[in-house]
Amino acid sequence: MDASRRSYDEQAARWNGPAGHAWVDLQGLLNDMFRPLEELLVDAVATEHPARVLDVGCGTGGITRAVARRTGHCVGVDISGPMIEEARARAEQEGVAASFIQADAQEYAFEPAAFDAVVSRFGVMFFSDSVRAFTHIRSAVKDGAGLRCLVWRGAEENPFMTTAERAAAPFLPELPARQPDQPGQFAFADPDRVHRILSDSGWSGIDIQPVDAVCTLPERDLVTYFTRLGPLGTVLPGTDARTRAEIVEVVRPAFDPFVEGTEVRYTAACWMVSARSADAKLS
């Protein structure tokens, strides 16, 4: 099995398994926490008044629905069955012009030149072959279509995101180490690498700007957050109750620097990545 296929299988298993279900269960918490980033991204996309937008790695569809409310129609694509199912239900409940596809955006047979814009919030860092993925996505958009993505900067600039795994490391030596050049949360931390990927994929007018947004969540939800999501969320279900309790007892105080009364506050250090499809037909 080649590395690309192995990476795809790993991502499919993750997002169709416990991680995908956790995002469904906690979608309200996550959407509220990332609201400042949603507003920045949706405002940026809406300024060009696109009629049909593709949301890559849409998850439970929060961005897809927000874009649809501001533009004409938004199509979300994601590899996760549980999240796409929830996204469809939410869109129907809210009556917004959003539709959803469960698929790998790197492979799905999109109609050529079907979209006026591409958007993504934290959904493009998981491709097994990023150049191939962005080349393929470019074939789905019209000439001159805009691309706007929010991706994480480095782990060192986002200490909140690694607090749980650092604190739990003595108890869980099997926790996988972060690999910045592999698919994952911080895969697009290096702006030079992101620029090369987009350039090699045929995108032009590439612009990568830092974004720092203050995100919040209720302190009462903090334990649920770090035990259900991220690296701990993947390994804690396999631990016994006593070990789990010990880990929570150690990890929770590690978040104290981010707690202000009844609220948890941290800075999300991201890149706003913008580009344009000069000639989508080339791919």
N, C-alpha and C positions, 0 to 999 in steps of 0.2 A: 504493500500500500504506500503510495507516495505521500509526501508531507502535506500537500495541499488537500488531498482527500481525507487524511487523518484529522487535519484541522477542521474541515467541514463537519466531519462526523462528531468531533468533540463539541463544537458549537451547537449542532443540532440536538445532541443529547442533553446539553446543559439547558438550553432555552425551551426545550419541550419537556423538561423534567422539573425538579424542585425549584430551580432558579426562575423559570418562566411562571410557575404557579405562585411563587413568592411575589413577583412583580404584579401579578393580577391581584393578589390579596392586599398588597400595600400600595396600589396605584393611587389612591386618594392622598396618602401621605407623600408619595414621591412627586406627584403632580404639584401639590402645594409647595413642597420643598424647592422644586426647580422652577417655580413660577417666574422669578425674575429673568431666568434664562429663556423661558418660553416667550416672554414678552419681547425681549430683545430680538430673538430669532424671527418671530412672526411679523414684527414690525418691519424688519429688514426685507423679508420676502414680499410683504404686502405693498411696499413702496413701488414695485414694478408692475403691479396689477395683473399678475398672471391669471389666466383662465383655468389652467389645469396644472396641478402641482403633484410631484412624486415625493413622498416622504419615505426615506430609506431607513430601515431599522426602526419602524414606527412603534414597536412595543404595543401597549394597550391603546394607542391612538390619540393621546392627549394633544400632541402637536398637530396631527392630521386633522382633528376636529377644529382646533384653534385656527389653523390655516384656512380650512373650508369656510369657517364663519367670516373670514376677512376677504376671501377671494371667490373664485367660482366653484371649483371642485378640487378635492385632494384625494389622492390614492395612496394608501399606506401599504408598504410591503415589509414583511418580517418572517423570519424562519420559524418563529414560535407559534405553534398551534393554539395553546391556551391563551396567549396574549391576543392573537388575531380574533379568536372567538369572542373575547371580552370587548375588543375594540369595535367589532361589528354590532354587538348588543348595545354598547354605549352610543354609537352613532345613530342607530335606529331610535333609541330612547330620546335622544336630543333632537332628532329630526334635521341633522346637518348633512350637507352634500359631501359625504366622505364614504369611500369604499375601500375594501381591504383585500390583499392577496397574501396567502401563506406561501412563501417561496423564498429561495435564496436570490437576492437581487443581483448577485454575480452571474446567475445562470438563467433566470426567468426570461421567457420569450416575450418581452414587452413589444407592443406595437411601435414600429419605428416612428420617431419624431412625434410622439403622442403628447409630450408635456412641454410646458412653457418654462418650468422651473423645477429645481430639485432642492429639497430641504432635508436636514437631518439633525437631530439632537442626540449625540452620543450613540449613533447607530452605525457609523462607518468604520469603526476601529477593529472590527472582528473578521474582516474578509481574509480568506486564506491567500488570496493573490490580489492585492489592492489595485495594481495597475490594470489587471484584467477586469476587475470589478468596475472601476471608474471608466474604462474604455467602453464596457458594455452599457453602463448607465448612460453614457454620452449618446449612444445610438438611439436611446429612447426619448431624447429631447430635440426640440427644434433648434435650428441655427440661431445662435445668439442667446440661447436660454441661460439663465443664471443658476449657479450652484451656491448654496449657503449652508454651511455645516458648523455646528458647535462640537468641538472635541476637547478632551482634557489635555492640559499641559502636564508637566512631569509630576511624579509622585512626591518629589521634594517640595513642590509648590502646593501640594494638596495633602497636608499631613492628616487632615480629618479622615480622608479616604483610606488611609492605611493604619489608623490608630488601633483598630480591633485586632488585626493580624499581628501587629508588632507586640501588643500586650499579651496575646494568647500564644505566641510562639513557643515559650517554654513548655506548654502543655500539649502543643500540637506540632511536633517536628515534621509531620507529613504535609503541613500546609505548603502548597506550591509556591515557589519563589516567583516574583514578578519578572517577566521577560519583556523589556521595553521594545524589542524588535519583533515580538511575536503578537498575533492577534490578541487583543485585550484592552482593558480600560485606558492604558497609557501608550498604546501603540502609535499614536499620532502626536506624541509629546514633542518630537523634534520637528520644528517648522521647516527646516531644510529638506528633511525626508518627505514631508507632506507636499512641499513644492515640487520635488522630483516626481513623486507619484502622479500628481495631477498633470504636470507637463508631459510626462511620458504617456499619459492617457489621452492626450490631445486637447486638454483644457487650456484656456489662455486667460489673460487678465487676472492672474492669480494674486490674491491679496490675503495675508494672514496677520490678523491683529489680535493682541491680547485682550481678554475680557476677564474682569474680576467682578463676580457677583456675590453678594451676601445672601446665603441661603439659610433657612431656619426650619426647625421641626420642634414639636412639643417634647419637652424632656420626658414626659410620661411614655413616649413612644420610642425612646432611644434604645432600650434593651431589645425590643422587637426588631428595630431597624438593624442592629449589628448582628443579631443572631439569625436573621432570616436572609440577609443579603450579603453579597461579597464573599470572600474566601471562607469566612466562618459559616456562612449559610450553606456552603457545600459540604462541610465536614462535621458540623455539630450534630446533624441527625444520626450520624453513626457512632456517637459517643454515648456512654452510659449517663444516667441522670446525675450521679454524684460528680463526675468529671465536668459535665455541662454546668452544674451549679458553681463549681470552683472557677471555671473559666469566666462566667458572668461576673462573679465576685471580684475577679482581678481586672477584667476588661472595663467594666463600667467606670471605675475611678479614673481610668486613663483618659476618659473623655471630659473630665472636669474642666480643663482649660477652655472648652467650647460651651460650657453651660453657664447661662446667665438667668438665674431665677428659674422660671418655669419653661424656659426656651433654650434650645441648642442653636448656636449661631456659628457659622464657618464661612470662609471665603472659597468659592469655587473658582479655581484658576484655569481658564479655558483659552482656546484659540477660536476666533471667528474666522472661518475659512470661506473665502469667496472666489469664484472663478466663473468663466463663461465658455459656452460651447461655440467655438469659432466655426466649425463645420461638422455637424453631427453625422453627416453622411459618409465621412471618411472611414468610419469603423464598420 
